[in-house]
Amino acid sequence: MSRSDVQMVIVRERGNEIHGYAVASGGGRVYVVWEVASGRRRQRGFRAEHVFVPGTELPWRGLPIPPDQLEGPHRIRR
């Protein structure tokens, strides 16, 4: 995905909620990068049905990651 394709998303899975950025997709999965309070970045693939675009009912409350740090290849661990 290019910088313009990166989308803020919210993942709801097994009682957890993750606010991050969709950086790739394929095979029914969306790959999300997010930052935790310690400053570390996490990434993981989620089933597409657990990934939502934020809106007024479900606002995005993630930690911002500069767009230039979201572009390029992302190593997705399987």
Buried (B, 14 or more C-beta within 10 A) or exposed (E): BEEEEBBBBBBBEEEEEBBBBBBBBEEEBBBBBBBEEEEEBEBBBBEEEBBBEBEEEEEBEBEEBEEEEBBEEBEBEE
